[in-house]
Amino acid sequence: MNIALVILGTLLAVGSIGSAIAKLKKVPDIMASMASVGVKPNLIPLLAFLEIAGGAGVIVGIWVPALGILASACLTLYFLGAFLSHIRKKHKVAEFGAALGFLVIAIAVTVLQSNR
C-alpha cells in the first residue's frame, strides 16, 4: 500500500470531516465565508453531508480502490467549486487558502488512487 496515499488520504478525510463539522456547528468565520460566496444557509447541511461522505469514502477507499477514486474525485470537484466561488468574487488568498489547499490534496489523492 502506498504510504503517501494513506497519509494524504487521511489528511483529506480528516480535513473534510472537520470542515463539515465546522459548518454544522455554524462556526462564525465559516458561515461568513460561505455567505460571502453566496451559499444559502439552507444548503450548508447538504454541503457538510457531502464532505462527510467524501471523507468517509476516501478512508474506506484505502482498501476499496474504486470507492477511493470516486470519493477523492468528488472531493476534488467539491473543493474546485469552493475555490472557483472565491475566485469569482475576487477574494484574496487568505480567504480561499483552505479551499485551495484541500483542492491540491484531493487532486493528489485522486492521482495516487488512480495509479495503484
C-alpha positions as CSV (number, residue, x, y, z in Angstrom):
1,M,0.0,0.0,0.0
2,N,1.3,3.4,-0.9
3,I,2.3,5.4,2.2
4,A,1.7,8.7,0.5
5,L,-1.9,7.6,-0.3
6,V,-2.5,6.7,3.3
7,I,-1.1,9.9,4.7
8,L,-2.7,12.3,2.2
9,G,-5.9,10.3,2.1
10,T,-6.2,10.5,5.9
11,L,-5.4,14.2,5.8
12,L,-8.0,14.8,3.2
13,A,-10.6,12.8,5.1
14,V,-9.9,14.4,8.5
15,G,-9.9,17.9,6.9
16,S,-13.1,17.3,5.0
17,I,-14.9,15.9,8.0
18,G,-13.6,18.7,10.2
19,S,-14.8,21.3,7.7
20,A,-18.2,19.6,7.7
21,I,-18.4,19.7,11.5
22,A,-17.5,23.4,11.5
23,K,-20.3,24.0,9.0
24,L,-22.8,22.0,11.1
25,K,-21.7,23.8,14.3
26,K,-22.1,27.1,12.4
27,V,-18.7,28.5,13.3
28,P,-19.0,32.2,12.6
29,D,-15.9,32.5,10.3
30,I,-17.1,29.6,8.2
31,M,-20.6,30.9,8.0
32,A,-19.3,34.4,7.0
33,S,-17.1,32.8,4.3
34,M,-20.0,30.7,3.0
35,A,-22.2,33.8,2.8
36,S,-19.5,35.8,1.1
37,V,-19.6,33.4,-1.9
38,G,-23.4,33.3,-2.0
39,V,-24.1,30.0,-0.4
40,K,-27.7,30.0,1.0
41,P,-27.9,28.9,4.7
42,N,-30.3,26.0,3.8
43,L,-27.6,24.4,1.6
44,I,-25.0,24.3,4.3
45,P,-26.1,20.9,5.8
46,L,-26.1,19.3,2.4
47,L,-22.6,20.6,1.7
48,A,-21.5,19.3,5.1
49,F,-23.0,15.9,4.3
50,L,-21.1,15.8,1.0
51,E,-17.9,16.5,2.8
52,I,-18.5,13.8,5.4
53,A,-19.5,11.2,2.7
54,G,-16.4,12.1,0.7
55,G,-14.1,11.9,3.7
56,A,-15.6,8.5,4.7
57,G,-15.3,7.3,1.1
58,V,-11.6,8.3,1.0
59,I,-10.8,6.3,4.2
60,V,-12.7,3.2,3.0
61,G,-11.1,3.8,-0.4
62,I,-7.7,3.0,1.0
63,W,-8.9,-0.7,1.0
64,V,-11.5,-0.4,-1.8
65,P,-9.8,1.4,-4.7
66,A,-12.8,2.1,-6.8
67,L,-14.5,3.8,-3.9
68,G,-11.3,5.8,-3.2
69,I,-11.1,7.1,-6.7
70,L,-14.8,8.1,-6.7
71,A,-14.7,9.8,-3.3
72,S,-11.4,11.7,-3.9
73,A,-12.6,12.8,-7.4
74,C,-15.9,14.0,-5.9
75,L,-14.0,15.9,-3.2
76,T,-11.8,17.4,-5.9
77,L,-14.9,18.7,-7.7
78,Y,-16.3,20.0,-4.3
79,F,-13.2,21.9,-3.5
80,L,-12.7,23.1,-7.1
81,G,-16.2,24.6,-6.8
82,A,-15.3,26.3,-3.5
83,F,-12.0,27.6,-4.9
84,L,-13.8,29.0,-8.1
85,S,-16.5,30.5,-6.0
86,H,-13.9,32.6,-4.1
87,I,-12.0,33.5,-7.3
88,R,-15.3,34.6,-8.9
89,K,-15.8,37.0,-6.0
90,K,-12.2,38.2,-6.4
91,H,-11.3,37.2,-2.8
92,K,-7.7,37.3,-1.6
93,V,-5.7,34.2,-0.9
94,A,-6.3,34.4,2.8
95,E,-10.0,33.9,2.2
96,F,-9.6,30.8,-0.1
97,G,-6.3,29.3,1.1
98,A,-8.0,26.4,2.8
99,A,-10.1,25.6,-0.2
100,L,-7.0,25.7,-2.4
101,G,-5.1,23.5,0.0
102,F,-7.8,20.9,0.1
103,L,-8.1,21.0,-3.7
104,V,-4.4,20.3,-4.1
105,I,-4.6,17.4,-1.6
106,A,-7.8,16.0,-3.2
107,I,-6.1,16.1,-6.7
108,A,-3.0,14.3,-5.3
109,V,-5.2,11.6,-3.6
110,T,-7.2,11.1,-6.8
111,V,-3.9,10.7,-8.8
112,L,-2.5,8.3,-6.2
113,Q,-5.7,6.3,-6.1
114,S,-5.7,6.1,-9.9
115,N,-2.2,4.9,-10.2
116,R,-2.4,1.9,-7.8
